[in-house]
Amino acid sequence: MNTKGEVLIQVQNLQKSFDGNVVLDGISTEIHKGEVVAIIGPSGSGKSTFLRSLNLMEEPTGGKILFENVDITDPKVDINRHRQKIGMVFQQFNLFPNMTVKENIMLAPVKLKLMSQSEASKKADELLARVGLPEKADTYPEMLSGGQKQRVAIARAMINHPSIILADEPTGNLDRKNSGEIMALLKLSNKRYHQTVVLITHDEKIALEADRIILIEDGKIVSQGKNSPGPKSCSDNKNIPDGKAVPDRKNAPGRSAEGGNAL
């Protein structure tokens, strides 16, 4: 188990079923403060369902999730208060097309009354500069490339300075160049701003940049372990837990959770 920092999230015997179909089958693990964790596994194995359960976007049917020592699966807990500390990045970007880039970033903190309009505006400008898009503040999403949209989505996820960023295949729709840039942004947030990052990927090169890799198959954690230090090559599988390469999405059964089914 990674001991980079104290435990931020503890998952205990997590279970999830859809219409009798078991998607998560007793997952237990810990996410430590300050680490970057890559979740890998075939399509349909439960990766997205697990990630979305960490902020209760998917409500578990069993088990516990302790975030900062609070069981957020307890119905008495104000989950929205804890979600303010959890940023979410989606594969499909999920930007509002009728809003400018800056308005997309500002929306949540203003609507939830976490920031004033002027505070959110200033923070959005800072974040756009951080992700390299200061000139795109008044641009609408349809005018952006895929890589630019994902940069905006990351800026939106970071506006409340969350303790952790959950990223569901953030590079899944991007080419190699843009994928590398998005991963560099996430690692910058991790190192400079001490934000924990948990991401799903099918890209072995991306996975090998994480501190730790969790392999999920058939709703269970099959293996998890730290990446070895030193150069990381896309053709070198020795850093993958149990020597297993990242499954190729083209050859894996199932389809993306963005379509609504459980992955």
N, C-alpha and C positions, 0 to 999 in steps of 0.2 A: 504494500500500500504506500502511496506517495505521502511523504511527510513534509512537503514543501511549506505547508502552513497548517494552522489549526483547521478543524473540520468546519466547513460552511454548510454542506448539505449531507445528511445521513439518510439513506434509503433503506428501509427495513421490510423485507418480504413483500415487495410491491407486486400487486396483481391487477390485471385488467382484462375484462372479457367483453366482447361485443356479440350479443345474441347467442350466447353459449360458446362462442369461439374464443379460446384463451389466447390472448395476445401477449400479455406479460405474465410470467409464471414464476413468481417468487424471487424477484430481483432484489439483491442487497448489495449496497456499495456505499462509498463515501466520496464526496468531492471536497477537496481541500482549498483553502483560500490561496489565491495566487497561482494556481496551476492551470495549464491548458490541457484539456482532456478531449481526445478524439474518440467518437463512437463509430464503430464500423460493423459490418455484417450484411448479409444478403437482403435484398428488398423483401419486405413482408416479415422480417424477423422481429419487429417491435421497436426499432430504434426511435422513430418519430413519436410513437406513443409514449415511450419512456421519457424522451426529452420534454414533451408537452405536459407530462405529468408533473414535472419538477416545479411548474408554476400553476398547476391545476387547470391548464387549458383542457386537459383530459382528466377527468376525475377517476381515481383508482377505485376498483371494486374491493380491494383489500390491501393491507399493509399500511406503513406510515412513511411520511416524508418530513424530516426535521430540517427546517431552514433556520439557521442561527439558533438552534436548540428549541425551536417552536414547532410543534406538530401542526403543519398547515393543512393536514387532512381532517383535523378536528373541526366540525361544523361551527363551533363557537368562535373560531379564529377569523379575524377580518383579513381575508386573503388579499383584498385590494391593497391594503397597507403594505403587505409583504411583496406584492408584485411591483411596487414602486422601486424596489431594490433589485429587480430582475429585468434585464433587457432581453428582447426577443428579436431575432433576425430570421426572416423566412426566405426560402429558395425563390419564391415567386415575387419577392420584394414587398407586395401588399401596400403599395403607395396609393393614396387617393388621387385619381386622375384629374379631378376638378380643383385640386389645390396645387399651389406652387410648391417647389422643393422646400422652401423655408416654412410655409404653412404646414406642410406634412410633419416637419420636425417639431414645430411649436404646439401642435394640436393637443396632445395628451396632457402635458403639464399645465396648459392654460385651462383646458376643459375640467381637469381634476382640481383646479385651484391650487396647484403646487407652486406655480410661478405666476407673476403678473405678466401682462402682454409684453411690457418692456424688458423684463428679466428674461423671458423666453426668447425674445427677439435677439438680445445680446448673446445669449448662450447658443442659439442656433447659428449665428454668424461665426462664433468661435469654433463650433463643431464643423461647419462647412469648410473653414480654413484648415482644420485638422485633417479632414478627409480629402483635401485637395480640390474642393469645388466652390471656392468663395464666389466665383462669377456666376454660379447657377442658382442663386437664391430665388430669383423671380421666374425661373424656368419651370415649365410643367413637365411631369414625368414622361409624357410621350415623346419629348424632345431629347431624352437622355438615352445613352447606350445602356446595355445590361450592366456593365461594370459600374457606370455612374449611378444607376438606380440602386445597386447594392451598397455603394458608398453612402448614399442618402439614407438607406435603411439602417445602416450601422450608426450613422449620426443620430438618427431618431432613437435608436435603442440606447444610446449613451447619454441622452439629454438629462436624465435624472441622476447621472453618475451612479449607475447600478453597481452592486457588489459583484454581480455575475452577469455574463452575456450568454444566452442560449442561442445557438445558431443551427438551424435545420437546413443542412446542405447549402451553405451560403455561396458556394462556388459551383453548384450543380449545373447552372445554366450559363456558365462563363467559359471563355477560352482559357488556355494555359496562362497567358500574360495577365489577364484580369484576375484569374484565380490566385495567382501569386501575390498580386497587389492587395487583394481583399484579405488574404491570410496575413500579409505583412501589417495591415491595419489592425487586425485583431490582436496580433502579437505585440504591437506597439501599445495598445490599450492595456494589455496584460502587464507589460514591463514598466511602462511609464506611469500608468494610473492604477496599477495594482488590482486590475479587474480580472476575476476568474473567468475563464472561457470554456464552455462545453459545446462542442460542435459535432455534427454528423457529417461524414464524408464517405464517398466511394473512391476517392482519389488517394492512392497510396502515398504520393509525394506530400500531400497536405497532412495526412495522418502522421507521417514520420516527423513532422515539425512539432507535434504535440509533446508535452511532458509524459503523458500516459495514454495508453490505448485500451479501450474496453471493447471486446468483441461480443456481440449479441447474436445468438442464433435461436430460432424457435422460442422467442420470448424469455430466454435465459442468458445470463452472462456465462459465456463459455470460458473466457480467460480475460485477464486484465493485468497490466504491468507497465513499468516505466520504460520509456525509450532509452536506449543506450546513448551515451555521449559520443560526439565525433561526427564526421561527415555522414550525411544521410542521402542515399541514392534511391531513385525510384525503382531500380532493379535489385536493390538489396533488401531482402525480407527479414533479415536477422533481428530487426528491432520490433517486428510485429509479434504480439504474444503468441507463444507456441509455434512460431515460425509460419503463421498463416498470413497469406497476402490479403490485401483488401479485396473483397469480392467485386467482380465486374458487374455493373448494373445491367449491361446488355445481356449477360448470361444468367442473371438471377431472376427467379420467379417473382411475380407480383408487380405492383405499380406504385407510383408515388402517393404518399399520404395526402398531397395537396388535392387529389381528386376526391378525398373524403373518406377513403377506406383506411383501416388501421395498418400502420407500418411500424 
